[in-house]
Amino acid sequence: MATFSAVTRQHILQAIAEYDTRGRDDFLGVYGFTPSTAATFEHEGRSYESGAVLGVAHRHATGRLATSDEFASSVDAASSILRKRGFEVTAPAARPAAPVRAEPRKRTQSAQPAKPARKSNAAPEAPPVLCPTCSMVLPATGFCDYCA
């Protein structure tokens, strides 16, 4: 289970910048998130998926990507973390109830298959290499700055 105490507003802003650079579909595809409408938040007039951005922000903070399973138990958990960091989270709009009909509808057209989800062309990012002693992310040199 991931703890998000290390995630700061700056880490979330870094994830937002990456989201903007890559685009929604590539951002979700690279990090293995699926599109979700559970909860979104707004920053500077743009809407972002809270789970994916928070997971990548956790990666910026700790070096390890937090998957949506780690906070999927409650959409409120991700929303509350983002609210504490100063972001405005919006709940999904409630769908209006369907009108009740006295007679069943006649089927006039055959059902068309749903379009398949667009797959990202971006390659998944390799997991970071960690120091076996202190578990910090190793720099490009391959030697830990703290243990070497």
Summary of the structure (lengths in Angstrom):
residues: 148
radius of gyration: 20.0
end to end distance: 29.4
largest distance: 76.7
contacts: 330
relative contact order: 0.17
helix: 32%
strand: 9%
